[in-house]
Amino acid sequence: MSAFDDPVGCMACPRLAGHLSFLRKRDPDWHNLPVPAFGNLDARLLVIGLAPGEKGANRTGRPFTGDVAGELLYPALNKYQFASQPNALGEDRWANLLLQLSDCRITNAVRCLPPANKPTTAEIRQCNPHLSRELAAMPNLRAIIALGGIAHQAVLWSYGLKLKEFKFGHNVQHRLPDGRILFDSYHCSGYNWRTGRLTRESFETVFAGVRAYLDA
């Protein structure tokens, strides 16, 4: 197993570092830094999102808390025994400190909030070595859920694989060279939920597949 430390002090991307610097002045009580992963490195499941949301993880400091995406993700994790509670937020709308993950870790392809929630390709690539090291530091990892096409691409980059050979699609599964299974899902964003591209039922189907795979 390789060592891994979350890049909580990284400022390698000038545009992202400048954006967070501006937000620290505007909202000094928010996290406004690279967001660390949530969950242990010995987990068998790794969930990978795109990047922190401005009023979500960038505010709370915990992935998928504080915005609509977590309202789909954490109930699904709880339903399939990966999270102790379905509610990711405390009464004051900050992270629920009683919430624990079980056999699961949550991270992002890009650790910093990008302007307009749109990281550049160069920023995704700049952050990719962190994901590569994280994957290498998880000795028991068997299943990876990629939430959206960017997370899917980030996993492939970490493995040196080509997109044309591992096409993204909702509830599509790919076996990776080391035997791990990549489970793809549309991102649980508010946009996908509002437009009906993703429903709670279709989202939870992915997690049901992961649970069945890990329990087999």
Backbone as ProteinMPNN parsed JSONL, in Angstrom:
{"seq_chain_A": "MSAFDDPVGCMACPRLAGHLSFLRKRDPDWHNLPVPAFGNLDARLLVIGLAPGEKGANRTGRPFTGDVAGELLYPALNKYQFASQPNALGEDRWANLLLQLSDCRITNAVRCLPPANKPTTAEIRQCNPHLSRELAAMPNLRAIIALGGIAHQAVLWSYGLKLKEFKFGHNVQHRLPDGRILFDSYHCSGYNWRTGRLTRESFETVFAGVRAYLDA", "coords_chain_A": {"N_chain_A": [[0.849, -1.196, 0.0], [0.545, 2.204, -0.83], [1.552, 5.342, 0.603], [-0.704, 8.002, 1.426], [-1.664, 11.327, 1.52], [-4.178, 13.705, 1.898], [-4.393, 16.424, -0.38], [-4.579, 19.036, 1.049], [-3.433, 21.515, 1.194], [-2.834, 22.286, -1.338], [-1.985, 24.395, -4.059], [-1.696, 24.335, -6.772], [-3.033, 24.95, -9.116], [-3.438, 27.911, -10.639], [-5.803, 29.408, -11.328], [-7.841, 28.178, -9.828], [-6.798, 28.41, -7.226], [-6.785, 31.194, -6.967], [-9.504, 31.724, -7.128], [-10.469, 30.489, -4.786], [-9.108, 32.021, -2.918], [-10.373, 34.494, -3.231], [-12.927, 33.754, -2.338], [-12.431, 33.132, 0.32], [-12.074, 35.625, 1.418], [-14.574, 36.704, 0.971], [-16.343, 34.933, 2.27], [-15.377, 34.145, 5.089], [-15.857, 32.182, 7.036], [-16.332, 29.836, 5.767], [-15.149, 26.696, 4.338], [-13.428, 26.753, 1.958], [-11.03, 25.743, 0.737], [-8.903, 23.149, -0.703], [-10.834, 20.203, -0.727], [-10.82, 17.557, 1.517], [-10.951, 13.943, 1.218], [-13.655, 11.819, 2.364], [-13.998, 9.276, 4.647], [-12.451, 6.014, 5.117], [-9.219, 4.736, 4.09], [-9.093, 1.996, 3.904], [-11.402, 1.071, 2.831], [-13.71, -0.799, 0.751], [-15.175, 0.328, -1.256], [-15.034, 3.115, -3.378], [-16.283, 6.26, -3.983], [-16.434, 8.615, -6.52], [-16.653, 11.965, -7.212], [-17.223, 14.985, -9.162], [-16.247, 17.709, -8.43], [-15.919, 19.933, -5.563], [-18.971, 21.564, -4.563], [-19.988, 25.017, -4.62], [-21.632, 26.058, -2.472], [-21.816, 23.768, -1.163], [-19.68, 21.258, -0.467], [-17.476, 22.981, -0.548], [-18.179, 24.849, 1.282], [-18.776, 23.379, 3.634], [-16.659, 21.597, 3.942], [-16.769, 18.871, 3.624], [-17.193, 16.205, 1.354], [-19.997, 16.32, -0.848], [-21.894, 17.465, 0.888], [-24.317, 19.81, 1.889], [-25.431, 20.624, -0.495], [-27.681, 19.895, -3.279], [-26.84, 17.488, -4.437], [-25.911, 15.79, -2.413], [-28.288, 15.086, -1.252], [-29.237, 13.061, -2.751], [-27.099, 11.269, -2.8], [-26.27, 10.466, -0.096], [-28.624, 9.255, 1.117], [-28.781, 7.02, -0.61], [-26.358, 5.722, -0.056], [-26.8, 5.127, 2.638], [-29.041, 3.442, 2.451], [-27.962, 1.163, 1.328], [-26.191, 0.27, 3.21], [-23.725, 1.631, 3.442], [-23.443, 4.008, 4.733], [-24.013, 5.521, 7.908], [-26.198, 7.133, 8.393], [-28.914, 8.728, 6.604], [-28.955, 11.445, 6.327], [-26.857, 14.037, 5.601], [-26.302, 16.426, 6.754], [-26.029, 18.651, 9.57], [-28.09, 20.203, 12.128], [-27.588, 22.893, 11.854], [-27.083, 23.179, 9.234], [-24.541, 22.559, 8.517], [-21.916, 20.093, 8.148], [-22.983, 16.875, 9.204], [-21.863, 15.687, 12.081], [-22.173, 13.256, 13.274], [-22.491, 11.423, 11.296], [-21.229, 8.558, 9.73], [-19.169, 6.673, 7.514], [-19.249, 3.375, 6.15], [-17.119, 0.966, 5.087], [-16.619, 2.475, 2.847], [-15.509, 5.246, 0.891], [-15.375, 8.673, -0.011], [-14.517, 10.84, -2.605], [-13.143, 13.38, -4.83], [-12.694, 14.127, -8.321], [-11.511, 16.547, -8.887], [-10.142, 18.566, -6.464], [-10.624, 21.138, -5.605], [-12.967, 23.865, -5.567], [-14.179, 24.799, -8.698], [-14.588, 27.776, -10.72], [-17.923, 28.482, -11.675], [-18.453, 25.809, -11.495], [-16.975, 24.353, -13.328], [-14.268, 22.756, -14.115], [-11.174, 23.115, -15.907], [-9.704, 21.139, -18.562], [-6.945, 20.988, -18.16], [-6.804, 21.495, -15.412], [-8.119, 19.286, -14.35], [-6.354, 17.289, -15.115], [-4.09, 18.138, -13.707], [-4.844, 17.621, -11.115], [-5.106, 14.912, -11.158], [-2.917, 13.139, -10.423], [-3.19, 13.063, -7.616], [-5.52, 11.563, -7.272], [-4.635, 9.173, -8.422], [-2.663, 8.368, -6.584], [-4.277, 8.051, -4.371], [-5.924, 5.911, -5.13], [-3.96, 3.941, -5.286], [-3.342, 3.709, -2.633], [-5.321, 2.307, -1.406], [-5.803, -0.646, -0.263], [-7.806, -2.602, -0.115], [-9.67, -1.996, -1.979], [-12.326, -2.622, -4.157], [-14.479, -1.809, -5.697], [-15.434, 0.969, -7.674], [-17.28, 3.883, -7.908], [-18.048, 6.074, -10.379], [-19.167, 9.25, -10.581], [-20.536, 10.72, -13.037], [-19.22, 11.879, -16.256], [-16.697, 13.176, -16.143], [-15.499, 12.282, -13.761], [-15.367, 9.59, -14.442], [-13.565, 9.71, -16.638], [-11.327, 10.641, -15.236], [-10.666, 8.448, -13.639], [-9.913, 6.632, -15.636], [-7.666, 7.966, -16.693], [-6.004, 7.731, -14.47], [-5.383, 5.086, -14.587], [-4.144, 4.922, -16.995], [-5.691, 4.402, -19.241], [-7.76, 4.259, -22.246], [-10.475, 6.29, -23.304], [-12.146, 5.481, -25.395], [-12.194, 2.772, -25.205], [-13.462, 2.239, -22.879], [-16.276, 3.166, -22.482], [-18.389, 5.717, -21.178], [-21.458, 5.379, -19.403], [-24.71, 5.408, -17.944], [-25.113, 3.269, -15.185], [-23.385, 1.418, -16.237], [-20.821, -1.039, -16.274], [-17.327, -1.594, -15.839], [-14.489, -3.669, -16.047], [-11.444, -3.132, -14.555], [-7.849, -3.069, -15.17], [-6.57, -4.074, -12.842], [-8.444, -5.69, -11.726], [-10.411, -4.469, -10.244], [-13.765, -3.13, -10.229], [-15.329, -0.72, -12.187], [-18.04, 1.254, -11.721], [-20.338, 3.1, -13.427], [-22.204, 6.145, -13.164], [-24.712, 8.578, -13.856], [-24.123, 11.907, -12.798], [-25.16, 12.959, -9.565], [-26.342, 15.507, -9.602], [-28.15, 18.608, -9.04], [-29.178, 19.568, -11.436], [-29.356, 17.267, -13.137], [-31.182, 15.832, -11.666], [-33.44, 17.533, -11.56], [-34.124, 17.717, -14.273], [-34.884, 15.18, -14.85], [-33.17, 13.382, -15.938], [-31.831, 11.78, -14.216], [-33.161, 9.726, -11.757], [-34.194, 9.058, -8.377], [-34.573, 6.326, -8.128], [-33.214, 5.214, -10.374], [-30.658, 6.026, -9.781], [-30.137, 4.754, -7.327], [-30.118, 2.159, -8.192], [-27.556, 1.701, -9.167], [-26.034, 1.593, -6.807], [-27.2, -0.581, -5.602], [-26.253, -2.564, -7.292], [-23.523, -2.436, -6.723], [-23.506, -3.177, -4.008], [-24.459, -5.838, -4.227], [-22.383, -6.948, -5.693], [-20.17, -6.665, -3.95], [-21.024, -8.229, -1.855], [-21.141, -10.722, -2.903]], "CA_chain_A": [[0.0, 0.0, 0.0], [1.274, 3.466, -0.881], [1.082, 6.378, 1.52], [-1.495, 9.051, 0.786], [-2.149, 12.441, 2.323], [-5.026, 14.596, 1.11], [-3.681, 17.672, -0.737], [-5.4, 20.123, 1.591], [-2.754, 22.798, 1.03], [-2.397, 22.411, -2.733], [-2.33, 25.61, -4.805], [-1.006, 24.107, -8.042], [-3.806, 25.509, -10.229], [-3.576, 29.339, -10.322], [-7.186, 29.89, -11.421], [-8.596, 27.655, -8.69], [-6.266, 29.026, -6.005], [-7.255, 32.575, -6.934], [-10.938, 31.698, -6.847], [-10.644, 30.19, -3.369], [-8.628, 33.181, -2.171], [-11.463, 35.475, -3.265], [-14.03, 33.285, -1.512], [-12.041, 33.221, 1.733], [-12.333, 37.002, 1.829], [-16.016, 36.941, 0.928], [-16.995, 34.077, 3.269], [-14.247, 33.633, 5.863], [-16.21, 31.056, 7.893], [-16.459, 28.643, 4.935], [-13.925, 25.892, 4.189], [-12.686, 27.513, 0.934], [-9.731, 25.118, 0.52], [-9.1, 21.808, -1.256], [-11.687, 19.407, 0.168], [-10.307, 16.196, 1.698], [-11.888, 12.83, 1.073], [-14.408, 11.408, 3.552], [-13.977, 7.822, 4.743], [-11.15, 5.399, 5.35], [-8.489, 4.172, 2.948], [-9.244, 0.545, 3.844], [-12.74, 0.763, 2.303], [-13.794, -1.555, -0.509], [-15.875, 1.163, -2.233], [-14.649, 4.521, -3.518], [-17.192, 7.075, -4.786], [-15.68, 9.761, -7.044], [-17.462, 13.01, -7.814], [-16.539, 15.924, -10.051], [-15.524, 18.728, -7.673], [-16.796, 20.494, -4.53], [-19.925, 22.6, -4.911], [-19.67, 26.262, -3.903], [-22.337, 26.129, -1.206], [-21.796, 22.428, -0.611], [-18.437, 20.855, 0.193], [-16.583, 24.125, -0.387], [-18.619, 25.539, 2.503], [-18.759, 22.505, 4.811], [-15.41, 20.856, 4.051], [-17.003, 17.43, 3.467], [-17.779, 15.948, 0.029], [-21.423, 16.092, -1.065], [-22.772, 17.968, 1.947], [-24.699, 21.205, 1.757], [-26.11, 20.924, -1.752], [-28.677, 18.906, -3.69], [-26.224, 16.206, -4.783], [-25.861, 14.949, -1.222], [-29.631, 14.618, -0.933], [-29.383, 11.785, -3.444], [-26.003, 10.349, -2.521], [-26.215, 9.877, 1.24], [-29.689, 8.261, 1.3], [-28.43, 5.794, -1.326], [-25.312, 5.052, 0.724], [-27.426, 4.588, 3.839], [-29.942, 2.344, 2.083], [-27.183, -0.039, 1.017], [-25.309, 0.005, 4.343], [-22.419, 2.276, 3.33], [-23.451, 5.204, 5.577], [-24.778, 5.284, 9.13], [-27.395, 7.959, 8.38], [-29.212, 9.269, 5.273], [-28.87, 12.901, 6.36], [-25.45, 14.423, 5.669], [-26.177, 17.759, 7.342], [-26.489, 18.884, 10.926], [-29.215, 21.125, 12.259], [-27.196, 24.231, 11.427], [-26.813, 23.061, 7.801], [-23.163, 22.161, 8.284], [-21.788, 18.65, 8.076], [-23.481, 16.07, 10.31], [-20.673, 15.088, 12.678], [-22.486, 11.89, 13.691], [-22.523, 10.572, 10.116], [-20.039, 7.763, 9.479], [-19.205, 5.776, 6.368], [-18.864, 1.999, 6.424], [-16.55, 0.282, 3.92], [-16.814, 3.407, 1.743], [-14.772, 6.505, 0.919], [-15.874, 9.596, -1.032], [-13.509, 11.804, -3.009], [-13.492, 14.111, -6.047], [-11.678, 14.167, -9.372], [-10.863, 17.846, -8.67], [-10.317, 18.79, -5.027], [-10.977, 22.539, -5.351], [-14.123, 24.425, -6.264], [-13.88, 25.572, -9.906], [-15.597, 28.773, -11.074], [-19.072, 27.975, -12.437], [-18.446, 24.349, -11.383], [-16.437, 23.798, -14.571], [-12.803, 22.72, -14.179], [-10.599, 22.948, -17.24], [-9.025, 19.856, -18.748], [-5.633, 21.087, -17.523], [-6.98, 21.39, -13.962], [-8.451, 17.891, -14.047], [-5.099, 16.545, -15.245], [-3.202, 18.553, -12.629], [-5.309, 16.984, -9.885], [-5.205, 13.467, -11.331], [-1.965, 12.357, -9.614], [-3.718, 12.854, -6.268], [-6.431, 10.426, -7.364], [-3.825, 7.978, -8.674], [-2.055, 7.957, -5.318], [-5.362, 7.603, -3.498], [-6.278, 4.557, -5.575], [-2.857, 3.043, -4.93], [-3.27, 3.608, -1.179], [-6.515, 1.603, -0.926], [-5.466, -2.046, -0.514], [-8.987, -3.464, -0.171], [-10.631, -1.429, -2.927], [-12.843, -3.549, -5.164], [-15.488, -1.158, -6.534], [-15.341, 2.421, -7.811], [-18.423, 4.522, -8.554], [-17.725, 7.364, -10.996], [-20.371, 10.066, -10.726], [-20.408, 11.609, -14.184], [-18.191, 11.595, -17.249], [-15.371, 13.668, -15.757], [-14.967, 11.323, -12.792], [-15.055, 8.397, -15.231], [-12.329, 9.988, -17.363], [-10.236, 10.751, -14.267], [-10.27, 7.082, -13.287], [-9.187, 6.066, -16.772], [-6.339, 8.6, -16.717], [-5.204, 7.168, -13.385], [-4.958, 3.753, -15.013], [-3.526, 4.989, -18.312], [-6.602, 3.75, -20.181], [-8.36, 5.112, -23.266], [-11.917, 6.434, -23.161], [-12.871, 4.746, -26.435], [-12.271, 1.368, -24.819], [-14.24, 2.165, -21.643], [-17.222, 4.248, -22.684], [-19.234, 6.073, -20.046], [-22.903, 5.265, -19.528], [-25.324, 5.187, -16.637], [-25.215, 1.882, -14.727], [-22.475, 0.578, -17.018], [-19.717, -1.535, -15.466], [-16.094, -1.917, -16.556], [-13.437, -4.289, -15.252], [-10.173, -2.45, -14.721], [-6.739, -4.02, -15.29], [-6.21, -4.707, -11.577], [-9.57, -6.495, -11.267], [-11.462, -3.643, -9.675], [-14.886, -2.851, -11.128], [-15.762, 0.669, -12.279], [-19.481, 1.412, -11.911], [-20.632, 4.459, -13.877], [-23.521, 6.707, -12.898], [-24.885, 10.006, -14.063], [-23.862, 12.656, -11.572], [-26.381, 13.241, -8.793], [-26.467, 16.966, -9.528], [-29.5, 19.138, -9.065], [-29.622, 19.679, -12.83], [-29.771, 15.943, -13.623], [-32.368, 15.435, -10.92], [-34.577, 18.36, -11.977], [-34.505, 17.446, -15.655], [-35.347, 13.808, -14.974], [-32.147, 12.494, -16.491], [-31.531, 10.838, -13.144], [-34.165, 9.622, -10.711], [-33.679, 8.385, -7.185], [-34.59, 4.891, -8.376], [-32.143, 4.834, -11.296], [-29.404, 6.257, -9.08], [-29.947, 3.721, -6.326], [-29.838, 0.897, -8.878], [-26.1, 1.561, -9.236], [-25.558, 1.195, -5.486], [-27.661, -1.954, -5.399], [-25.311, -3.414, -8.012], [-22.254, -2.461, -5.975], [-23.705, -3.997, -2.815], [-24.534, -7.226, -4.642], [-21.031, -7.353, -6.102], [-19.298, -6.799, -2.778], [-21.53, -9.286, -0.979], [-21.123, -12.019, -3.596]], "C_chain_A": [[0.883, 1.244, 0.0], [0.709, 4.435, 0.144], [0.282, 7.418, 0.756], [-1.919, 10.076, 1.819], [-2.985, 13.337, 1.427], [-4.312, 15.917, 0.854], [-4.415, 18.915, -0.256], [-4.73, 21.493, 1.472], [-2.326, 23.073, -0.393], [-2.884, 23.732, -3.345], [-1.715, 25.54, -6.201], [-1.728, 24.721, -9.237], [-4.083, 26.989, -9.942], [-5.017, 29.845, -10.347], [-7.995, 29.432, -10.216], [-8.118, 28.267, -7.381], [-6.736, 30.462, -5.862], [-8.733, 32.662, -6.602], [-11.187, 31.446, -5.366], [-10.163, 31.345, -2.487], [-9.694, 34.267, -2.108], [-12.592, 35.059, -2.329], [-13.687, 33.325, -0.027], [-12.255, 34.633, 2.275], [-13.833, 37.282, 1.9], [-16.746, 36.195, 2.041], [-15.928, 33.421, 4.137], [-14.573, 32.446, 6.759], [-16.464, 29.778, 7.093], [-15.125, 27.916, 4.857], [-12.97, 26.554, 3.194], [-11.238, 27.051, 0.758], [-9.958, 23.815, -0.241], [-9.859, 20.944, -0.248], [-11.122, 17.996, 0.3], [-11.391, 15.152, 1.478], [-12.544, 12.522, 2.415], [-14.437, 9.879, 3.56], [-12.561, 7.284, 4.784], [-10.537, 4.804, 4.086], [-8.617, 2.658, 2.854], [-10.609, 0.113, 3.314], [-12.653, -0.046, 1.013], [-14.479, -0.763, -1.62], [-15.324, 2.574, -2.203], [-15.636, 5.203, -4.456], [-16.439, 8.334, -5.212], [-16.638, 10.736, -7.709], [-16.633, 13.898, -8.719], [-15.648, 16.875, -9.259], [-16.453, 19.245, -6.582], [-17.76, 21.525, -5.103], [-19.67, 23.844, -4.079], [-20.33, 26.328, -2.539], [-22.459, 24.762, -0.551], [-20.484, 22.177, 0.104], [-17.452, 22.003, 0.361], [-16.934, 24.932, 0.867], [-18.383, 24.66, 3.737], [-17.432, 21.796, 5.025], [-15.565, 19.359, 3.946], [-17.682, 17.18, 2.124], [-19.286, 15.697, 0.082], [-22.28, 16.452, 0.148], [-23.073, 19.432, 1.683], [-25.356, 21.575, 0.455], [-26.987, 19.74, -2.152], [-28.065, 17.534, -3.935], [-26.191, 15.261, -3.589], [-27.218, 14.409, -0.818], [-30.0, 13.362, -1.709], [-28.334, 10.782, -2.974], [-26.112, 9.687, -1.155], [-27.393, 8.955, 1.559], [-29.396, 6.947, 0.577], [-27.357, 5.018, -0.566], [-25.898, 4.418, 1.978], [-28.297, 3.373, 3.529], [-29.18, 1.055, 1.864], [-26.012, -0.236, 1.982], [-23.885, 0.545, 4.179], [-22.322, 3.535, 4.19], [-24.384, 4.98, 6.752], [-26.094, 6.046, 9.155], [-27.654, 8.463, 6.959], [-29.049, 10.773, 5.179], [-27.42, 13.324, 6.571], [-25.23, 15.736, 6.41], [-26.663, 17.794, 8.773], [-27.61, 19.904, 10.945], [-28.865, 22.524, 11.786], [-26.789, 24.271, 9.959], [-25.324, 22.873, 7.502], [-23.097, 20.647, 8.37], [-22.265, 17.969, 9.362], [-22.305, 15.295, 10.91], [-20.917, 13.662, 13.151], [-22.473, 10.909, 12.518], [-21.186, 9.861, 9.932], [-20.243, 6.912, 8.242], [-18.709, 4.398, 6.787], [-18.396, 1.339, 5.139], [-16.64, 1.148, 2.667], [-15.973, 4.654, 1.978], [-15.304, 7.354, -0.227], [-14.796, 10.626, -1.326], [-13.995, 12.531, -4.26], [-12.345, 14.057, -7.048], [-10.869, 15.45, -9.285], [-11.163, 18.264, -7.24], [-10.792, 20.196, -4.693], [-12.217, 22.944, -6.135], [-13.687, 25.175, -7.513], [-14.948, 26.637, -10.148], [-16.675, 28.167, -11.969], [-19.132, 26.454, -12.46], [-17.892, 23.667, -12.628], [-14.907, 23.842, -14.551], [-12.337, 22.584, -15.624], [-9.952, 21.569, -17.335], [-7.664, 19.865, -18.067], [-5.748, 20.95, -16.009], [-7.323, 19.97, -13.545], [-7.185, 17.042, -14.112], [-4.135, 16.886, -14.11], [-3.557, 17.846, -11.324], [-5.259, 15.453, -9.97], [-4.164, 12.661, -10.561], [-2.414, 12.127, -8.174], [-4.661, 11.649, -6.263], [-5.655, 9.135, -7.585], [-3.202, 7.466, -7.383], [-3.105, 7.441, -4.338], [-5.779, 6.179, -3.855], [-5.213, 3.551, -5.166], [-2.782, 2.794, -3.427], [-4.463, 2.88, -0.574], [-6.365, 0.1, -1.201], [-6.668, -2.967, -0.686], [-9.99, -3.036, -1.232], [-11.015, -2.445, -3.997], [-13.809, -2.88, -6.133], [-15.3, 0.346, -6.503], [-16.613, 2.905, -8.497], [-17.961, 5.873, -9.072], [-19.026, 8.114, -11.242], [-20.142, 11.08, -11.846], [-19.203, 11.295, -15.053], [-16.803, 12.057, -16.86], [-14.728, 12.741, -14.73], [-14.56, 10.03, -13.488], [-13.726, 8.582, -15.965], [-11.133, 10.057, -16.41], [-9.747, 9.381, -13.82], [-9.451, 6.462, -14.41], [-7.794, 6.667, -16.878], [-5.442, 7.998, -15.639], [-4.651, 5.794, -13.747], [-4.243, 3.764, -16.363], [-4.358, 4.33, -19.397], [-7.233, 4.764, -21.124], [-9.879, 5.104, -23.15], [-12.669, 5.587, -24.18], [-13.025, 3.268, -26.102], [-13.098, 1.155, -23.56], [-15.259, 3.303, -21.672], [-18.129, 4.443, -21.467], [-20.708, 5.876, -20.368], [-23.502, 4.965, -18.173], [-25.53, 3.706, -16.369], [-24.449, 0.913, -15.629], [-21.3, 0.197, -16.123], [-18.524, -1.878, -16.352], [-15.124, -2.586, -15.591], [-12.114, -3.617, -15.58], [-9.02, -3.454, -14.711], [-6.357, -4.729, -13.994], [-7.347, -5.521, -10.974], [-10.671, -5.712, -10.584], [-12.546, -3.371, -10.711], [-15.243, -1.37, -11.033], [-17.245, 0.687, -12.613], [-19.74, 2.873, -12.29], [-22.05, 4.87, -13.494], [-23.557, 8.143, -13.389], [-24.643, 10.71, -12.732], [-25.177, 13.018, -10.893], [-26.551, 14.74, -8.573], [-27.934, 17.385, -9.521], [-30.045, 19.236, -10.477], [-30.122, 18.335, -13.353], [-31.035, 15.468, -12.937], [-33.593, 16.214, -11.4], [-35.055, 18.029, -13.381], [-34.991, 16.018, -15.869], [-34.347, 12.876, -15.613], [-31.768, 11.412, -15.491], [-32.659, 10.879, -12.129], [-33.533, 8.943, -9.501], [-33.584, 6.872, -7.432], [-33.442, 4.464, -9.293], [-30.771, 5.033, -10.668], [-29.131, 5.129, -8.098], [-29.7, 2.351, -6.94], [-28.335, 0.641, -8.966], [-25.556, 1.043, -7.907], [-26.021, -0.215, -5.125], [-26.722, -2.931, -6.09], [-23.984, -3.538, -7.3], [-22.405, -3.343, -4.739], [-23.758, -5.473, -3.159], [-23.157, -7.765, -5.022], [-20.128, -7.58, -4.896], [-19.735, -7.937, -1.866], [-21.443, -10.672, -1.617], [-19.97, -12.885, -3.078]], "O_chain_A": [[1.858, 1.32, 0.749], [-0.465, 4.359, 0.508], [0.551, 7.686, -0.416], [-2.467, 9.731, 2.865], [-2.562, 13.692, 0.326], [-3.695, 16.474, 1.762], [-4.825, 19.75, -1.062], [-5.39, 22.52, 1.631], [-1.541, 23.989, -0.641], [-4.036, 24.128, -3.17], [-1.269, 26.55, -6.745], [-1.103, 24.986, -10.265], [-4.897, 27.29, -9.07], [-5.412, 30.627, -9.481], [-8.754, 30.216, -9.644], [-8.93, 28.606, -6.52], [-7.051, 30.905, -4.757], [-9.166, 33.563, -5.883], [-12.022, 32.113, -4.754], [-10.744, 31.613, -1.436], [-9.899, 34.887, -1.064], [-13.153, 35.89, -1.614], [-14.573, 33.534, 0.802], [-12.579, 34.812, 3.449], [-14.299, 38.005, 2.781], [-17.649, 36.738, 2.677], [-15.61, 32.249, 3.935], [-13.656, 31.757, 7.208], [-16.779, 28.742, 7.678], [-14.093, 28.453, 5.259], [-11.835, 26.88, 3.542], [-10.33, 27.874, 0.643], [-11.108, 23.409, -0.412], [-9.553, 20.958, 0.944], [-10.959, 17.305, -0.706], [-12.586, 15.444, 1.544], [-12.045, 12.918, 3.469], [-14.856, 9.261, 2.581], [-11.598, 8.003, 4.52], [-11.238, 4.423, 3.149], [-8.28, 2.084, 1.819], [-10.94, -1.072, 3.341], [-11.661, 0.013, 0.286], [-14.384, -1.129, -2.791], [-15.164, 3.164, -1.134], [-15.807, 4.774, -5.597], [-15.874, 9.037, -4.375], [-17.347, 10.381, -8.651], [-15.474, 13.598, -9.008], [-14.426, 16.847, -9.405], [-17.662, 19.023, -6.658], [-17.41, 22.271, -6.017], [-19.185, 23.745, -2.951], [-19.665, 26.624, -1.546], [-23.117, 24.609, 0.478], [-20.194, 22.784, 1.135], [-16.669, 22.006, 1.31], [-16.081, 25.613, 1.436], [-17.862, 25.125, 4.752], [-17.1, 21.429, 6.152], [-14.597, 18.629, 4.155], [-18.646, 17.867, 1.785], [-19.782, 14.964, 0.938], [-23.293, 15.799, 0.4], [-22.19, 20.2, 1.3], [-25.8, 22.711, 0.289], [-27.032, 18.721, -1.463], [-28.707, 16.518, -3.669], [-26.42, 14.061, -3.741], [-27.305, 13.395, -0.125], [-30.963, 12.677, -1.366], [-28.63, 9.604, -2.775], [-26.053, 8.46, -1.064], [-27.185, 7.941, 2.224], [-29.723, 5.876, 1.087], [-27.439, 3.796, -0.447], [-25.533, 3.299, 2.34], [-28.283, 2.39, 4.269], [-29.68, -0.026, 2.173], [-24.989, -0.823, 1.632], [-22.941, -0.028, 4.724], [-21.229, 4.076, 4.362], [-25.42, 4.329, 6.617], [-27.019, 5.65, 9.864], [-26.71, 8.611, 6.183], [-29.007, 11.326, 4.08], [-26.822, 13.009, 7.6], [-24.087, 16.117, 6.665], [-27.584, 17.07, 9.151], [-28.026, 20.406, 9.901], [-29.747, 23.27, 11.361], [-26.225, 25.258, 9.488], [-24.899, 23.014, 6.356], [-24.105, 19.991, 8.635], [-21.981, 18.435, 10.466], [-21.812, 14.347, 10.299], [-19.961, 12.929, 13.406], [-22.446, 9.696, 12.727], [-20.132, 10.495, 9.973], [-21.359, 6.479, 7.954], [-17.857, 4.272, 7.667], [-19.179, 1.169, 4.205], [-16.728, 0.628, 1.555], [-15.755, 5.066, 3.117], [-15.645, 6.831, -1.287], [-14.227, 11.218, -0.409], [-15.126, 12.326, -4.701], [-11.177, 13.953, -6.671], [-9.673, 15.449, -9.576], [-12.328, 18.311, -6.845], [-11.312, 20.424, -3.6], [-12.479, 22.432, -7.223], [-12.894, 26.11, -7.409], [-16.111, 26.417, -9.81], [-16.372, 27.428, -12.906], [-19.776, 25.867, -13.329], [-18.282, 22.546, -12.954], [-14.314, 24.853, -14.927], [-13.032, 22.003, -16.458], [-9.689, 20.918, -16.324], [-7.266, 18.869, -17.464], [-4.877, 20.349, -15.38], [-6.869, 19.5, -12.502], [-6.968, 16.178, -13.263], [-3.437, 16.005, -13.608], [-2.678, 17.514, -10.528], [-5.361, 14.777, -8.947], [-4.491, 11.578, -10.076], [-2.063, 11.113, -7.57], [-4.608, 10.817, -5.358], [-5.985, 8.108, -6.992], [-3.213, 6.264, -7.119], [-2.85, 6.511, -3.573], [-5.964, 5.342, -2.971], [-5.53, 2.438, -4.747], [-2.225, 1.786, -2.991], [-4.604, 2.84, 0.648], [-6.761, -0.371, -2.267], [-6.56, -4.006, -1.337], [-11.048, -3.649, -1.368], [-10.161, -3.042, -4.652], [-13.949, -3.328, -7.271], [-15.041, 0.932, -5.452], [-16.983, 2.391, -9.553], [-17.531, 6.725, -8.295], [-19.877, 7.67, -12.013], [-19.613, 12.167, -11.613], [-18.297, 10.56, -14.659], [-15.82, 11.403, -17.207], [-13.536, 12.448, -14.823], [-13.529, 9.442, -13.161], [-12.862, 7.706, -15.918], [-10.048, 9.582, -16.743], [-8.546, 9.175, -13.643], [-8.417, 5.841, -14.163], [-6.831, 5.941, -17.13], [-4.253, 7.781, -15.871], [-3.588, 5.393, -13.273], [-3.783, 2.719, -16.824], [-3.821, 3.769, -20.352], [-7.245, 5.964, -20.851], [-10.494, 4.061, -22.929], [-13.722, 5.033, -23.864], [-13.892, 2.591, -26.655], [-13.406, 0.017, -23.206], [-15.106, 4.293, -20.957], [-18.568, 3.488, -20.826], [-21.152, 6.172, -21.477], [-22.859, 4.329, -17.338], [-26.054, 2.978, -17.212], [-24.816, -0.254, -15.765], [-20.838, 1.002, -15.314], [-18.683, -2.382, -17.463], [-14.952, -2.135, -14.459], [-11.715, -3.544, -16.742], [-9.209, -4.591, -14.277], [-5.873, -5.86, -14.031], [-7.239, -5.994, -9.843], [-11.761, -6.242, -10.366], [-12.286, -3.379, -11.915], [-15.434, -0.834, -9.941], [-17.659, 0.194, -13.662], [-19.389, 3.779, -11.535], [-22.972, 4.055, -13.5], [-22.547, 8.845, -13.344], [-24.93, 10.16, -11.669], [-26.169, 13.337, -11.548], [-26.869, 15.177, -7.467], [-28.823, 16.638, -9.93], [-31.235, 19.015, -10.702], [-31.197, 18.266, -13.949], [-31.863, 14.786, -13.542], [-34.655, 15.633, -11.622], [-36.256, 18.056, -13.653], [-35.46, 15.681, -16.956], [-34.64, 11.697, -15.814], [-31.433, 10.286, -15.86], [-33.065, 11.956, -11.691], [-32.47, 8.331, -9.601], [-32.633, 6.223, -6.997], [-32.771, 3.467, -9.024], [-29.829, 4.303, -10.977], [-28.018, 4.606, -8.043], [-29.137, 1.472, -6.288], [-27.89, -0.501, -8.853], [-24.71, 0.15, -7.889], [-25.319, -0.949, -4.429], [-26.422, -3.997, -5.552], [-23.385, -4.613, -7.27], [-21.534, -4.165, -4.452], [-23.16, -6.288, -2.456], [-22.818, -8.905, -4.704], [-19.406, -8.575, -4.832], [-18.909, -8.541, -1.182], [-21.649, -11.68, -0.943], [-19.789, -14.012, -3.539]]}, "name": "protein", "num_of_chains": 1, "seq": "MSAFDDPVGCMACPRLAGHLSFLRKRDPDWHNLPVPAFGNLDARLLVIGLAPGEKGANRTGRPFTGDVAGELLYPALNKYQFASQPNALGEDRWANLLLQLSDCRITNAVRCLPPANKPTTAEIRQCNPHLSRELAAMPNLRAIIALGGIAHQAVLWSYGLKLKEFKFGHNVQHRLPDGRILFDSYHCSGYNWRTGRLTRESFETVFAGVRAYLDA"}
